[in-house]
């Protein structure tokens, strides 16, 4: 998310100081892409942890 915030601040500077609409829009799109990546990463890691099957099978024998 830090990278996204950096892109947003750069976009703000580009539009306010340089009045470069195209470059500012490009920075906003990069920031949105970074936000999307950071949000999806956590879910992917959780899915791997949640659905990962153990590599070895444990067998228990109960005798009475």
PyMOL Python script that loads the backbone (N, CA, C, O; Angstrom):
from pymol import cmd

cmd.read_pdbstr("""\
ATOM      1  N   UNK A   1       0.812  -1.190   0.000  1.00  0.00           N
ATOM      2  CA  UNK A   1       0.000   0.000   0.000  1.00  0.00           C
ATOM      3  C   UNK A   1       0.862   1.264   0.000  1.00  0.00           C
ATOM      4  O   UNK A   1       0.413   2.325  -0.434  1.00  0.00           O
ATOM      5  N   UNK A   2       2.089   1.150   0.483  1.00  0.00           N
ATOM      6  CA  UNK A   2       2.969   2.315   0.511  1.00  0.00           C
ATOM      7  C   UNK A   2       3.294   2.774  -0.906  1.00  0.00           C
ATOM      8  O   UNK A   2       3.390   3.970  -1.181  1.00  0.00           O
ATOM      9  N   UNK A   3       3.461   1.803  -1.797  1.00  0.00           N
ATOM     10  CA  UNK A   3       3.761   2.141  -3.183  1.00  0.00           C
ATOM     11  C   UNK A   3       2.572   2.858  -3.815  1.00  0.00           C
ATOM     12  O   UNK A   3       2.755   3.800  -4.587  1.00  0.00           O
ATOM     13  N   UNK A   4       1.357   2.420  -3.493  1.00  0.00           N
ATOM     14  CA  UNK A   4       0.147   3.056  -4.020  1.00  0.00           C
ATOM     15  C   UNK A   4       0.051   4.495  -3.522  1.00  0.00           C
ATOM     16  O   UNK A   4      -0.278   5.398  -4.292  1.00  0.00           O
ATOM     17  N   UNK A   5       0.333   4.711  -2.251  1.00  0.00           N
ATOM     18  CA  UNK A   5       0.291   6.067  -1.691  1.00  0.00           C
ATOM     19  C   UNK A   5       1.322   6.964  -2.369  1.00  0.00           C
ATOM     20  O   UNK A   5       1.073   8.146  -2.604  1.00  0.00           O
ATOM     21  N   UNK A   6       2.472   6.392  -2.678  1.00  0.00           N
ATOM     22  CA  UNK A   6       3.513   7.144  -3.383  1.00  0.00           C
ATOM     23  C   UNK A   6       3.031   7.556  -4.777  1.00  0.00           C
ATOM     24  O   UNK A   6       3.254   8.686  -5.211  1.00  0.00           O
ATOM     25  N   UNK A   7       2.371   6.628  -5.471  1.00  0.00           N
ATOM     26  CA  UNK A   7       1.833   6.941  -6.798  1.00  0.00           C
ATOM     27  C   UNK A   7       0.753   8.021  -6.724  1.00  0.00           C
ATOM     28  O   UNK A   7       0.694   8.902  -7.583  1.00  0.00           O
ATOM     29  N   UNK A   8      -0.104   7.954  -5.697  1.00  0.00           N
ATOM     30  CA  UNK A   8      -1.154   8.966  -5.547  1.00  0.00           C
ATOM     31  C   UNK A   8      -0.557  10.351  -5.297  1.00  0.00           C
ATOM     32  O   UNK A   8      -1.023  11.340  -5.864  1.00  0.00           O
ATOM     33  N   UNK A   9       0.467  10.424  -4.452  1.00  0.00           N
ATOM     34  CA  UNK A   9       1.084  11.726  -4.181  1.00  0.00           C
ATOM     35  C   UNK A   9       1.796  12.265  -5.417  1.00  0.00           C
ATOM     36  O   UNK A   9       1.795  13.470  -5.668  1.00  0.00           O
ATOM     37  N   UNK A  10       2.396  11.373  -6.176  1.00  0.00           N
ATOM     38  CA  UNK A  10       3.045  11.792  -7.437  1.00  0.00           C
ATOM     39  C   UNK A  10       1.997  12.294  -8.430  1.00  0.00           C
ATOM     40  O   UNK A  10       2.230  13.274  -9.137  1.00  0.00           O
ATOM     41  N   UNK A  11       0.842  11.624  -8.485  1.00  0.00           N
ATOM     42  CA  UNK A  11      -0.243  12.056  -9.375  1.00  0.00           C
ATOM     43  C   UNK A  11      -0.744  13.441  -8.974  1.00  0.00           C
ATOM     44  O   UNK A  11      -1.015  14.287  -9.826  1.00  0.00           O
ATOM     45  N   UNK A  12      -0.862  13.658  -7.670  1.00  0.00           N
ATOM     46  CA  UNK A  12      -1.316  14.964  -7.173  1.00  0.00           C
ATOM     47  C   UNK A  12      -0.334  16.060  -7.566  1.00  0.00           C
ATOM     48  O   UNK A  12      -0.736  17.145  -7.986  1.00  0.00           O
ATOM     49  N   UNK A  13       0.953  15.768  -7.426  1.00  0.00           N
ATOM     50  CA  UNK A  13       1.972  16.752  -7.796  1.00  0.00           C
ATOM     51  C   UNK A  13       1.924  17.038  -9.298  1.00  0.00           C
ATOM     52  O   UNK A  13       2.020  18.190  -9.720  1.00  0.00           O
ATOM     53  N   UNK A  14       1.778  15.996 -10.089  1.00  0.00           N
ATOM     54  CA  UNK A  14       1.750  16.175 -11.540  1.00  0.00           C
ATOM     55  C   UNK A  14       0.584  17.054 -11.980  1.00  0.00           C
ATOM     56  O   UNK A  14       0.734  17.873 -12.887  1.00  0.00           O
ATOM     57  N   UNK A  15      -0.565  16.892 -11.350  1.00  0.00           N
ATOM     58  CA  UNK A  15      -1.721  17.671 -11.772  1.00  0.00           C
ATOM     59  C   UNK A  15      -1.683  19.091 -11.213  1.00  0.00           C
ATOM     60  O   UNK A  15      -2.064  20.036 -11.904  1.00  0.00           O
ATOM     61  N   UNK A  16      -1.224  19.251  -9.965  1.00  0.00           N
ATOM     62  CA  UNK A  16      -1.231  20.575  -9.344  1.00  0.00           C
ATOM     63  C   UNK A  16      -0.075  21.452  -9.800  1.00  0.00           C
ATOM     64  O   UNK A  16      -0.258  22.646 -10.037  1.00  0.00           O
ATOM     65  N   UNK A  17       1.100  20.876  -9.925  1.00  0.00           N
ATOM     66  CA  UNK A  17       2.286  21.666 -10.264  1.00  0.00           C
ATOM     67  C   UNK A  17       2.499  21.730 -11.774  1.00  0.00           C
ATOM     68  O   UNK A  17       2.618  22.811 -12.351  1.00  0.00           O
ATOM     69  N   UNK A  18       2.545  20.565 -12.401  1.00  0.00           N
ATOM     70  CA  UNK A  18       2.874  20.505 -13.824  1.00  0.00           C
ATOM     71  C   UNK A  18       1.654  20.576 -14.731  1.00  0.00           C
ATOM     72  O   UNK A  18       1.790  20.794 -15.934  1.00  0.00           O
ATOM     73  N   UNK A  19       0.471  20.395 -14.169  1.00  0.00           N
ATOM     74  CA  UNK A  19      -0.784  20.359 -14.925  1.00  0.00           C
ATOM     75  C   UNK A  19      -0.727  19.351 -16.069  1.00  0.00           C
ATOM     76  O   UNK A  19      -1.215  19.601 -17.171  1.00  0.00           O
ATOM     77  N   UNK A  20      -0.126  18.225 -15.780  1.00  0.00           N
ATOM     78  CA  UNK A  20       0.001  17.145 -16.762  1.00  0.00           C
ATOM     79  C   UNK A  20      -1.066  16.091 -16.463  1.00  0.00           C
ATOM     80  O   UNK A  20      -0.862  15.193 -15.646  1.00  0.00           O
ATOM     81  N   UNK A  21      -2.202  16.220 -17.140  1.00  0.00           N
ATOM     82  CA  UNK A  21      -3.344  15.337 -16.902  1.00  0.00           C
ATOM     83  C   UNK A  21      -3.035  13.890 -17.277  1.00  0.00           C
ATOM     84  O   UNK A  21      -3.428  12.961 -16.572  1.00  0.00           O
ATOM     85  N   UNK A  22      -2.339  13.709 -18.373  1.00  0.00           N
ATOM     86  CA  UNK A  22      -2.066  12.355 -18.854  1.00  0.00           C
ATOM     87  C   UNK A  22      -1.153  11.592 -17.887  1.00  0.00           C
ATOM     88  O   UNK A  22      -1.439  10.447 -17.537  1.00  0.00           O
ATOM     89  N   UNK A  23      -0.080  12.213 -17.464  1.00  0.00           N
ATOM     90  CA  UNK A  23       0.846  11.557 -16.535  1.00  0.00           C
ATOM     91  C   UNK A  23       0.179  11.323 -15.181  1.00  0.00           C
ATOM     92  O   UNK A  23       0.415  10.301 -14.537  1.00  0.00           O
ATOM     93  N   UNK A  24      -0.651  12.266 -14.755  1.00  0.00           N
ATOM     94  CA  UNK A  24      -1.367  12.112 -13.496  1.00  0.00           C
ATOM     95  C   UNK A  24      -2.323  10.923 -13.561  1.00  0.00           C
ATOM     96  O   UNK A  24      -2.401  10.130 -12.624  1.00  0.00           O
ATOM     97  N   UNK A  25      -3.041  10.807 -14.661  1.00  0.00           N
ATOM     98  CA  UNK A  25      -3.946   9.669 -14.849  1.00  0.00           C
ATOM     99  C   UNK A  25      -3.201   8.352 -14.850  1.00  0.00           C
ATOM    100  O   UNK A  25      -3.677   7.357 -14.304  1.00  0.00           O
ATOM    101  N   UNK A  26      -2.033   8.349 -15.463  1.00  0.00           N
ATOM    102  CA  UNK A  26      -1.207   7.146 -15.499  1.00  0.00           C
ATOM    103  C   UNK A  26      -0.768   6.741 -14.091  1.00  0.00           C
ATOM    104  O   UNK A  26      -0.776   5.558 -13.751  1.00  0.00           O
ATOM    105  N   UNK A  27      -0.388   7.718 -13.279  1.00  0.00           N
ATOM    106  CA  UNK A  27       0.012   7.436 -11.896  1.00  0.00           C
ATOM    107  C   UNK A  27      -1.165   6.893 -11.084  1.00  0.00           C
ATOM    108  O   UNK A  27      -0.991   5.990 -10.266  1.00  0.00           O
ATOM    109  N   UNK A  28      -2.354   7.439 -11.310  1.00  0.00           N
ATOM    110  CA  UNK A  28      -3.540   6.955 -10.592  1.00  0.00           C
ATOM    111  C   UNK A  28      -3.824   5.508 -10.966  1.00  0.00           C
ATOM    112  O   UNK A  28      -4.157   4.697 -10.101  1.00  0.00           O
ATOM    113  N   UNK A  29      -3.697   5.177 -12.246  1.00  0.00           N
ATOM    114  CA  UNK A  29      -3.915   3.792 -12.675  1.00  0.00           C
ATOM    115  C   UNK A  29      -2.882   2.850 -12.058  1.00  0.00           C
ATOM    116  O   UNK A  29      -3.215   1.730 -11.671  1.00  0.00           O
ATOM    117  N   UNK A  30      -1.628   3.300 -11.965  1.00  0.00           N
ATOM    118  CA  UNK A  30      -0.598   2.483 -11.320  1.00  0.00           C
ATOM    119  C   UNK A  30      -0.924   2.276  -9.843  1.00  0.00           C
ATOM    120  O   UNK A  30      -0.749   1.181  -9.310  1.00  0.00           O
ATOM    121  N   UNK A  31      -1.401   3.340  -9.184  1.00  0.00           N
ATOM    122  CA  UNK A  31      -1.756   3.238  -7.766  1.00  0.00           C
ATOM    123  C   UNK A  31      -2.897   2.248  -7.567  1.00  0.00           C
ATOM    124  O   UNK A  31      -2.863   1.441  -6.638  1.00  0.00           O
ATOM    125  N   UNK A  32      -3.900   2.304  -8.430  1.00  0.00           N
ATOM    126  CA  UNK A  32      -5.022   1.368  -8.332  1.00  0.00           C
ATOM    127  C   UNK A  32      -4.559  -0.072  -8.540  1.00  0.00           C
ATOM    128  O   UNK A  32      -5.027  -0.984  -7.858  1.00  0.00           O
ATOM    129  N   UNK A  33      -3.644  -0.270  -9.476  1.00  0.00           N
ATOM    130  CA  UNK A  33      -3.105  -1.613  -9.725  1.00  0.00           C
ATOM    131  C   UNK A  33      -2.346  -2.123  -8.503  1.00  0.00           C
ATOM    132  O   UNK A  33      -2.455  -3.298  -8.153  1.00  0.00           O
ATOM    133  N   UNK A  34      -1.582  -1.255  -7.855  1.00  0.00           N
ATOM    134  CA  UNK A  34      -0.844  -1.645  -6.646  1.00  0.00           C
ATOM    135  C   UNK A  34      -1.803  -2.008  -5.514  1.00  0.00           C
ATOM    136  O   UNK A  34      -1.577  -2.975  -4.787  1.00  0.00           O
ATOM    137  N   UNK A  35      -2.878  -1.222  -5.368  1.00  0.00           N
ATOM    138  CA  UNK A  35      -3.868  -1.531  -4.335  1.00  0.00           C
ATOM    139  C   UNK A  35      -4.493  -2.893  -4.590  1.00  0.00           C
ATOM    140  O   UNK A  35      -4.667  -3.689  -3.667  1.00  0.00           O
ATOM    141  N   UNK A  36      -4.825  -3.153  -5.832  1.00  0.00           N
ATOM    142  CA  UNK A  36      -5.445  -4.430  -6.190  1.00  0.00           C
ATOM    143  C   UNK A  36      -4.492  -5.584  -5.892  1.00  0.00           C
ATOM    144  O   UNK A  36      -4.900  -6.617  -5.362  1.00  0.00           O
ATOM    145  N   UNK A  37      -3.218  -5.396  -6.239  1.00  0.00           N
ATOM    146  CA  UNK A  37      -2.226  -6.449  -5.974  1.00  0.00           C
ATOM    147  C   UNK A  37      -2.088  -6.711  -4.478  1.00  0.00           C
ATOM    148  O   UNK A  37      -2.040  -7.863  -4.047  1.00  0.00           O
ATOM    149  N   UNK A  38      -2.025  -5.648  -3.695  1.00  0.00           N
ATOM    150  CA  UNK A  38      -1.836  -5.831  -2.254  1.00  0.00           C
ATOM    151  C   UNK A  38      -3.058  -6.464  -1.605  1.00  0.00           C
ATOM    152  O   UNK A  38      -2.916  -7.216  -0.641  1.00  0.00           O
ATOM    153  N   UNK A  39      -4.249  -6.179  -2.105  1.00  0.00           N
ATOM    154  CA  UNK A  39      -5.460  -6.796  -1.556  1.00  0.00           C
ATOM    155  C   UNK A  39      -5.532  -8.270  -1.923  1.00  0.00           C
ATOM    156  O   UNK A  39      -5.934  -9.088  -1.096  1.00  0.00           O
ATOM    157  N   UNK A  40      -5.154  -8.623  -3.132  1.00  0.00           N
ATOM    158  CA  UNK A  40      -5.264 -10.006  -3.587  1.00  0.00           C
ATOM    159  C   UNK A  40      -4.196 -10.912  -2.993  1.00  0.00           C
ATOM    160  O   UNK A  40      -4.422 -12.114  -2.856  1.00  0.00           O
ATOM    161  N   UNK A  41      -3.056 -10.372  -2.642  1.00  0.00           N
ATOM    162  CA  UNK A  41      -1.963 -11.186  -2.125  1.00  0.00           C
ATOM    163  C   UNK A  41      -2.362 -11.900  -0.846  1.00  0.00           C
ATOM    164  O   UNK A  41      -2.095 -13.092  -0.694  1.00  0.00           O
ATOM    165  N   UNK A  42      -2.990 -11.197   0.064  1.00  0.00           N
ATOM    166  CA  UNK A  42      -3.408 -11.802   1.323  1.00  0.00           C
ATOM    167  C   UNK A  42      -4.378 -12.946   1.113  1.00  0.00           C
ATOM    168  O   UNK A  42      -4.271 -13.983   1.767  1.00  0.00           O
ATOM    169  N   UNK A  43      -5.325 -12.764   0.206  1.00  0.00           N
ATOM    170  CA  UNK A  43      -6.298 -13.815  -0.055  1.00  0.00           C
ATOM    171  C   UNK A  43      -5.638 -15.039  -0.659  1.00  0.00           C
ATOM    172  O   UNK A  43      -5.989 -16.167  -0.312  1.00  0.00           O
ATOM    173  N   UNK A  44      -4.695 -14.832  -1.550  1.00  0.00           N
ATOM    174  CA  UNK A  44      -4.016 -15.963  -2.169  1.00  0.00           C
ATOM    175  C   UNK A  44      -3.230 -16.749  -1.130  1.00  0.00           C
ATOM    176  O   UNK A  44      -3.241 -17.980  -1.147  1.00  0.00           O
ATOM    177  N   UNK A  45      -2.559 -16.065  -0.241  1.00  0.00           N
ATOM    178  CA  UNK A  45      -1.788 -16.736   0.803  1.00  0.00           C
ATOM    179  C   UNK A  45      -2.726 -17.513   1.715  1.00  0.00           C
ATOM    180  O   UNK A  45      -2.435 -18.654   2.076  1.00  0.00           O
ATOM    181  N   UNK A  46      -3.845 -16.910   2.090  1.00  0.00           N
ATOM    182  CA  UNK A  46      -4.808 -17.589   2.956  1.00  0.00           C
ATOM    183  C   UNK A  46      -5.381 -18.823   2.275  1.00  0.00           C
ATOM    184  O   UNK A  46      -5.565 -19.853   2.923  1.00  0.00           O
ATOM    185  N   UNK A  47      -5.664 -18.737   0.983  1.00  0.00           N
ATOM    186  CA  UNK A  47      -6.189 -19.897   0.263  1.00  0.00           C
ATOM    187  C   UNK A  47      -5.172 -21.024   0.211  1.00  0.00           C
ATOM    188  O   UNK A  47      -5.545 -22.191   0.325  1.00  0.00           O
ATOM    189  N   UNK A  48      -3.906 -20.703   0.043  1.00  0.00           N
ATOM    190  CA  UNK A  48      -2.865 -21.729   0.019  1.00  0.00           C
ATOM    191  C   UNK A  48      -2.774 -22.397   1.385  1.00  0.00           C
ATOM    192  O   UNK A  48      -2.677 -23.621   1.477  1.00  0.00           O
ATOM    193  N   UNK A  49      -2.804 -21.602   2.436  1.00  0.00           N
ATOM    194  CA  UNK A  49      -2.730 -22.159   3.785  1.00  0.00           C
ATOM    195  C   UNK A  49      -3.972 -22.999   4.083  1.00  0.00           C
ATOM    196  O   UNK A  49      -3.872 -24.087   4.652  1.00  0.00           O
ATOM    197  N   UNK A  50      -5.121 -22.496   3.703  1.00  0.00           N
ATOM    198  CA  UNK A  50      -6.380 -23.158   4.024  1.00  0.00           C
ATOM    199  C   UNK A  50      -6.533 -24.487   3.302  1.00  0.00           C
ATOM    200  O   UNK A  50      -6.992 -25.461   3.899  1.00  0.00           O
ATOM    201  N   UNK A  51      -6.160 -24.545   2.039  1.00  0.00           N
ATOM    202  CA  UNK A  51      -6.421 -25.723   1.223  1.00  0.00           C
ATOM    203  C   UNK A  51      -5.215 -26.624   1.010  1.00  0.00           C
ATOM    204  O   UNK A  51      -5.297 -27.592   0.254  1.00  0.00           O
ATOM    205  N   UNK A  52      -4.110 -26.329   1.653  1.00  0.00           N
ATOM    206  CA  UNK A  52      -2.916 -27.144   1.474  1.00  0.00           C
ATOM    207  C   UNK A  52      -3.081 -28.460   2.233  1.00  0.00           C
ATOM    208  O   UNK A  52      -3.342 -28.470   3.436  1.00  0.00           O
ATOM    209  N   UNK A  53      -2.926 -29.542   1.525  1.00  0.00           N
ATOM    210  CA  UNK A  53      -3.061 -30.860   2.136  1.00  0.00           C
ATOM    211  C   UNK A  53      -1.707 -31.303   2.677  1.00  0.00           C
ATOM    212  O   UNK A  53      -0.670 -30.970   2.103  1.00  0.00           O
ATOM    213  N   UNK A  54      -1.711 -32.042   3.761  1.00  0.00           N
ATOM    214  CA  UNK A  54      -0.434 -32.530   4.290  1.00  0.00           C
ATOM    215  C   UNK A  54       0.221 -33.498   3.310  1.00  0.00           C
ATOM    216  O   UNK A  54      -0.461 -34.225   2.589  1.00  0.00           O
ATOM    217  N   UNK A  55       1.535 -33.497   3.294  1.00  0.00           N
ATOM    218  CA  UNK A  55       2.273 -34.345   2.354  1.00  0.00           C
ATOM    219  C   UNK A  55       2.408 -35.778   2.859  1.00  0.00           C
ATOM    220  O   UNK A  55       2.629 -36.695   2.068  1.00  0.00           O
ATOM    221  N   UNK A  56       2.281 -35.973   4.138  1.00  0.00           N
ATOM    222  CA  UNK A  56       2.392 -37.326   4.689  1.00  0.00           C
ATOM    223  C   UNK A  56       1.068 -37.718   5.324  1.00  0.00           C
ATOM    224  O   UNK A  56       0.325 -36.874   5.825  1.00  0.00           O
ATOM    225  N   UNK A  57       0.798 -38.982   5.294  1.00  0.00           N
ATOM    226  CA  UNK A  57      -0.444 -39.489   5.873  1.00  0.00           C
ATOM    227  C   UNK A  57      -0.122 -40.157   7.205  1.00  0.00           C
ATOM    228  O   UNK A  57       0.754 -41.018   7.291  1.00  0.00           O
ATOM    229  N   UNK A  58      -0.833 -39.752   8.219  1.00  0.00           N
ATOM    230  CA  UNK A  58      -0.639 -40.344   9.536  1.00  0.00           C
ATOM    231  C   UNK A  58      -1.673 -41.445   9.723  1.00  0.00           C
ATOM    232  O   UNK A  58      -2.856 -41.252   9.445  1.00  0.00           O
ATOM    233  N   UNK A  59      -1.227 -42.578  10.188  1.00  0.00           N
ATOM    234  CA  UNK A  59      -2.145 -43.680  10.433  1.00  0.00           C
ATOM    235  C   UNK A  59      -2.128 -44.013  11.912  1.00  0.00           C
ATOM    236  O   UNK A  59      -1.072 -44.095  12.540  1.00  0.00           O
ATOM    237  N   UNK A  60      -3.301 -44.200  12.444  1.00  0.00           N
ATOM    238  CA  UNK A  60      -3.434 -44.548  13.850  1.00  0.00           C
ATOM    239  C   UNK A  60      -4.082 -45.919  13.951  1.00  0.00           C
ATOM    240  O   UNK A  60      -5.075 -46.194  13.277  1.00  0.00           O
ATOM    241  N   UNK A  61      -3.528 -46.764  14.779  1.00  0.00           N
ATOM    242  CA  UNK A  61      -4.101 -48.082  15.050  1.00  0.00           C
ATOM    243  C   UNK A  61      -4.531 -48.110  16.507  1.00  0.00           C
ATOM    244  O   UNK A  61      -3.726 -47.896  17.413  1.00  0.00           O
ATOM    245  N   UNK A  62      -5.797 -48.375  16.713  1.00  0.00           N
ATOM    246  CA  UNK A  62      -6.323 -48.472  18.068  1.00  0.00           C
ATOM    247  C   UNK A  62      -6.626 -49.935  18.362  1.00  0.00           C
ATOM    248  O   UNK A  62      -7.442 -50.563  17.687  1.00  0.00           O
ATOM    249  N   UNK A  63      -5.971 -50.456  19.357  1.00  0.00           N
ATOM    250  CA  UNK A  63      -6.207 -51.852  19.757  1.00  0.00           C
ATOM    251  C   UNK A  63      -6.835 -51.877  21.140  1.00  0.00           C
ATOM    252  O   UNK A  63      -6.461 -51.104  22.023  1.00  0.00           O
ATOM    253  N   UNK A  64      -7.799 -52.779  21.314  1.00  0.00           N
ATOM    254  CA  UNK A  64      -8.419 -52.878  22.630  1.00  0.00           C
ATOM    255  C   UNK A  64      -8.065 -54.162  23.328  1.00  0.00           C
ATOM    256  O   UNK A  64      -8.510 -54.398  24.451  1.00  0.00           O
TER     257      UNK A  64
END
""", "prot")
cmd.dss("prot")
cmd.show_as("cartoon", "prot")
cmd.util.cbc("prot")
cmd.orient("prot")
